[in-house]
């Protein structure tokens, strides 16, 4: 008779294998990093096989670990699906979006969503991680990327990646808009994880003489800093359309960067999509910008 390893060890291995990082796995499980690493070590000891190679910046599967994880992940997905059948939530619609998209576009538009989809119980999963339709149980996703996304997915482009420079009116109150080269080069810059200012200034043949500037991990934080007058930010136009219409931000130069990774709505192709999910899908699709 084959004895199964402890469930906690398998859960830790499943999470660590999906993230290839003990810290991220611990965050998902709501524990500290140490217990997760220890549970995986105990699992490896019980199996008598290494499942991961420990690297300076994360983990890598061994060949045995990769094949074992595929089976373990499938088993946990089946368990989650079986549990969901016991607790049906027919009106639930779980949508996966990035934190910036959630904070700066989706949440401000929720009143419109509620009016259009009154029966949908919307749940928002805000994460930088690419969520799984099966493993995470999501119904819809909005992701920045580039096609193709796979034949199993229904895909609609929502917004182009048009990056523009914006600032609070108070920051540029003493300037004439659009800013000239000299003014733009000296204006304090706000940098996010995408770090697009060097490319933006290079297109204008401008040397950035404003120093390094404030650096933030997310575009949403750079937008908040711009709103408080701490500098100019580079953001997707659709994210700041409301702030510009209400005069909280102004575009400081007509130049735009056009990226290859636009924002797309993704859903599994299914003839049995529930009516709340279909209503939510249709609402998101209705917000798609026309081709330009």
Secondary structure by P-SEA (a helix, b strand, c coil): ccccccaaaaaaaaaaaacccaaaaaaaacccaaaaaaaaaaaaaaaccccccccccbbbbcaaaaaaaaaaaaaaaaaaaaaaaacccccbbbbbbcaaaaacccccaaaaaaaacccccccccccccccccccccccbbbbbccccccccccccccccbbbbbbbcccccccccccccaaaaaacbbbbccccaaaaaaaaaccccccccccccccaaaaaaaaaaccbbbbbccccaaaaaaaccccccccbbbbbcbbbbbbbcccccccaaaaaaaaaaaaaccccc
